[in-house]
Each structure stands twice: as structure tokens, then as C-alpha cells.
Amino acid sequence: MKNEESWPSARREALFLAILHSAFFLLHSPLPPALSLEQSAALAYPGAVQKSILARWQANFWAGLVIVLPAVISLAVLRWLFGTVANITDTLLVFVPAEFTHHDHGNGPMYWYWSLVALLFAAFLIGTVGLLARNYFGQKIIEWVDSGLMRIPLLNKIYSATKQVNDAFSATNKTAFRTVVLVEFPHAGAYSIGFITSDQQEEVLAKTGQKVVCVFVPATPNPTSGFLLMVPEVKVIKLDMSVPDAIKYVISLGAILPGYVPVSSPEAKASPGEAPCPAGVSTR
């Protein structure tokens, strides 16, 4: 009977000890850190947090694309240019057996290192022709070859046109694509960037009574097409901009602005209230 009465009291003591242990644990355990606004928003609105992560990744992607894209385009253009030139220069290695220069024992494409050798060999041949053109006997040989090509029907038309275009862009031509100008085009009050291609127009001068210059106005973003204008020389505004800077300006739709340092005149250098010193007169 005594054991039966002591059992409920034992249960009450165990329950009381358990409550004390729990209270002691809660009082001495560290509190959880306070949540920030972003964490609270993440718990309350998980979709908004996912959208924010996606926006950040998209911004990182575009930033990386801006950095990587110029290098990728440059490598792609270089590979295309090498392949295009190699299709012509590979024929120079006719004296080398195809089993050594091509895949599949001569039946496949040429190995890239042999294409590089052919390209270097072509550069050597071009340099040799340039060396011959600098002496008397080499010039005579070039004249004989030139006259022989001009006597071949149909080929002489293509050769003559190609040679004229090459002469127009050669270093001996002092005006073609050497000067960047502004002209009023396509209407008055609107200006376009152009390049002077020639300034010798005797027939136009004789029939119009005014000196004109030929100006090529390139299209954007493809500068290989455009408009050829004959503009009076007095209406042409010459710029200090270089030809490469002008081409980059046209291709980039005006986004790449070339640097410009205004040239200060002697009047601007004089201090206020002081007259500029005439040329050749010392101030001492």
C-alpha cells in the first residue's frame, strides 16, 4: 500500500525536474540572430528573391558578354581571314608531295602548319617582287609582264580596273582617303563624315566655274558602301580626325568618339588685356 502511494509522488517529482531542466536550457541557450530585411523578404516572398537572383545573373551575363565578345569576334575574323588566304596560298606548295601536306595521305584537307608555311612563302615571294621593283632590271621585267597581261582579251579589262583601283589607294596618291571632312548631306543643315578621294576635276571646273572635290560618304555600320559626292571645295570642312578614328566612328554608329585637343591660337595664349606679340618680335 505504501508503494502504491509513493508512485504518484515520484511521477510528480520527475515531471517537476523535467520542467526545471527545460527552463534552465531555454535561459542559457543563445538567441537566434535577427533576420535582415532581405532575409525576411526571402521568407515572406520566395518568388521575389528568385527574381532578384535571376536579374543579378542576367546583369553578370551581359557584363561578361561585353568583355568576351570583342575577343571572340577578333578570333573569328582572324580564323576566317587565315582560311580565305590559305585557300590561295596553299597552291604554292605544289612542289611538296600531297602525302606530307594533307590529311588521309593526300586525300583530305591540308594540315594547318603547312598552310602557315605556304602563307610565309607567299609573303617571301611578295617581298622578292618588291625588291625587284626597286632596281632597273626588275622594273623592266614587271613592265614586260604588265604589257603581256594587257594583251590577253577579257583578262586585260579585269587587270586594268584592278590596277587603277590599286593605284588610287597606293601611297603615291597623296589625296585619296587621306583627309576626313564634313559635308552638308543629305540636306542643308545636316552634316555627314566623308573622305576626300580626289581633288583634280578639270572638266567639272571648266563647266561649273568652281573647284570641286570628290568626297566619299560611307554608310553605317558598313563603310564599304556609301555615296560619292562632288562638293565645292569652299563648302568642305576639314577635320583633324584621323582616317582610322573616322572609320571606327562610322562603324560604331557614333558611339566611339575620337579624342580632340583644340589647337589654341596665339591670341588665346595672350593674357587678358594684353595684345598678342607679332611673329618675329621679341618681348625682351
NORCORFEN-V397529 format. One line per field, one symbol per residue. phi: phi as a letter, one per 20 degrees, with the letter a starting at -180 (. if undefined). burial: I if it has 16 or more other C-alpha atoms within 10 Angstrom, else O. A space follows every 50 residues. Layout:
phi->???
burial->???
This chain:
phi->.ffffffffffffffffffffffffffdffffffeffffffffecfffff fffffffffffffffffeggfffffffffffffffffeffffefedgffe ecfllnedfffffffffffffffffffffffffecfffffffffffffff eefmffffffffffffffdfffeedfldcecdcfbebfnddcebcfdacd cfffffedmbfccecedfecedffdrcddddgffeededefffgffffff femnfeeffbdfefegfffffgndfffffndeee
burial->OOOOOOOOOOOOOOOOOOOOOOOOOOOOOOOOOOOOOOOOOOOOOOOOIO OOOOOOOOOOOOOOOOOOOOOOOOOOOOOOOOOOOIOOIIOOIOOOOIOO IIOOOOOOOIOOOIIOIIIOIIOOOOOOOOOIIOOOOOIOOOOOOOOOII OOOOOIOOOOOOOOOOOIOOOOOOIIIIIIIIIOOOOOOOOOIIIIIIOO OOOOOOOOOOIIIIIIIIIIOOOOOOOOIIIOOOOIOIOOOOIOOIIIII IOOOOOOOOOOOOOOOOOOOOOOOOOOOOOOOOO
